[in-house]
C-alpha cells in the first residue's frame, strides 16, 4: 500500500493575507524613510527597514491567526454546534 504524503499547502486566504501584510509594511517603510524625514539627504534606511520588518512580522502573525481561525470555523461547518 502506498502512503499518501501530506504536503501542507497554504489556502488562498493565507497568500492574500501575506500579500496585504507585505504591501502594507512596505508602504509604511516608504512613508517612514521618505515622507516623514525633513532632510531627504540624511535618510535612515536601517531604521526604515527595521520598522518595515517588525511591522510585517507583527501584522502577518496576527493576520495568519485570524485566517486560521476563519478556516477552522469554515471547515467545522454550519451543522456542528458546541
C-alpha positions as a LaTeX table, in Angstrom:
\begin{tabular}{lrrr}
\hline
Residue & $x$ (\AA) & $y$ (\AA) & $z$ (\AA) \\
\hline
Unk1 & 0.00 & 0.00 & 0.00 \\
Unk2 & 1.23 & 3.45 & $-0.88$ \\
Unk3 & 1.42 & 6.04 & 1.80 \\
Unk4 & $-0.17$ & 9.31 & 0.90 \\
Unk5 & 2.23 & 12.09 & 1.66 \\
Unk6 & 0.56 & 15.14 & 3.05 \\
Unk7 & 2.05 & 18.35 & 1.80 \\
Unk8 & 0.94 & 21.45 & 3.63 \\
Unk9 & $-0.19$ & 23.94 & 1.03 \\
Unk10 & $-1.48$ & 27.32 & 2.07 \\
Unk11 & $-5.01$ & 28.12 & 1.07 \\
Unk12 & $-5.66$ & 31.22 & $-0.97$ \\
Unk13 & $-6.59$ & 33.25 & 2.10 \\
Unk14 & $-3.13$ & 32.78 & 3.61 \\
Unk15 & $-1.41$ & 34.01 & 0.44 \\
Unk16 & $-3.74$ & 37.00 & 0.17 \\
Unk17 & $-3.12$ & 37.88 & 3.80 \\
Unk18 & 0.66 & 37.68 & 3.37 \\
Unk19 & 0.47 & 39.86 & 0.25 \\
Unk20 & $-1.59$ & 42.52 & 2.04 \\
Unk21 & 0.76 & 42.46 & 5.04 \\
Unk22 & 3.83 & 42.80 & 2.80 \\
Unk23 & 2.25 & 45.64 & 0.82 \\
Unk24 & 1.20 & 47.49 & 3.96 \\
Unk25 & 4.58 & 47.15 & 5.65 \\
Unk26 & 6.41 & 48.28 & 2.50 \\
Unk27 & 4.18 & 51.35 & 2.29 \\
Unk28 & 4.87 & 52.12 & 5.95 \\
Unk29 & 8.60 & 51.74 & 5.40 \\
Unk30 & 8.41 & 54.03 & 2.38 \\
Unk31 & 6.46 & 56.57 & 4.42 \\
Unk32 & 8.99 & 56.39 & 7.25 \\
Unk33 & 12.09 & 56.75 & 5.12 \\
Unk34 & 10.86 & 59.25 & 2.54 \\
Unk35 & 7.79 & 61.22 & 3.55 \\
Unk36 & 8.38 & 61.80 & 7.27 \\
Unk37 & 12.02 & 62.78 & 7.00 \\
Unk38 & 12.59 & 66.52 & 6.91 \\
Unk39 & 16.03 & 66.20 & 5.38 \\
Unk40 & 15.94 & 63.79 & 2.40 \\
Unk41 & 19.73 & 63.77 & 2.22 \\
Unk42 & 20.01 & 62.07 & 5.61 \\
Unk43 & 17.61 & 59.16 & 5.16 \\
Unk44 & 17.94 & 56.47 & 7.76 \\
Unk45 & 17.48 & 53.32 & 5.69 \\
Unk46 & 18.30 & 50.92 & 8.54 \\
Unk47 & 15.53 & 52.25 & 10.78 \\
Unk48 & 13.10 & 52.18 & 7.87 \\
Unk49 & 13.93 & 48.58 & 7.02 \\
Unk50 & 13.78 & 47.55 & 10.67 \\
Unk51 & 10.37 & 49.17 & 11.16 \\
Unk52 & 9.13 & 47.55 & 7.94 \\
Unk53 & 10.29 & 44.11 & 9.05 \\
Unk54 & 8.83 & 44.48 & 12.55 \\
Unk55 & 5.50 & 45.69 & 11.17 \\
Unk56 & 5.40 & 42.79 & 8.70 \\
Unk57 & 6.12 & 40.18 & 11.37 \\
Unk58 & 3.51 & 41.55 & 13.77 \\
Unk59 & 0.80 & 42.05 & 11.17 \\
Unk60 & 1.49 & 38.71 & 9.46 \\
Unk61 & 1.32 & 36.83 & 12.76 \\
Unk62 & $-1.98$ & 38.41 & 13.77 \\
Unk63 & $-3.45$ & 38.01 & 10.30 \\
Unk64 & $-2.39$ & 34.37 & 9.97 \\
Unk65 & $-4.02$ & 33.56 & 13.29 \\
Unk66 & $-7.22$ & 35.26 & 12.14 \\
Unk67 & $-7.20$ & 33.39 & 8.83 \\
Unk68 & $-6.52$ & 30.11 & 10.62 \\
Unk69 & $-9.45$ & 30.78 & 12.96 \\
Unk70 & $-11.68$ & 31.58 & 9.95 \\
Unk71 & $-10.75$ & 28.36 & 8.14 \\
Unk72 & $-11.30$ & 26.28 & 11.28 \\
Unk73 & $-14.80$ & 27.75 & 11.62 \\
Unk74 & $-15.44$ & 27.26 & 7.91 \\
Unk75 & $-14.26$ & 23.62 & 7.96 \\
Unk76 & $-16.36$ & 22.90 & 11.01 \\
Unk77 & $-19.46$ & 23.79 & 9.01 \\
Unk78 & $-22.84$ & 25.15 & 9.98 \\
Unk79 & $-24.18$ & 21.77 & 11.17 \\
Unk80 & $-21.83$ & 21.50 & 14.13 \\
Unk81 & $-22.87$ & 23.09 & 17.36 \\
Unk82 & $-20.87$ & 23.33 & 20.54 \\
\hline
\end{tabular}
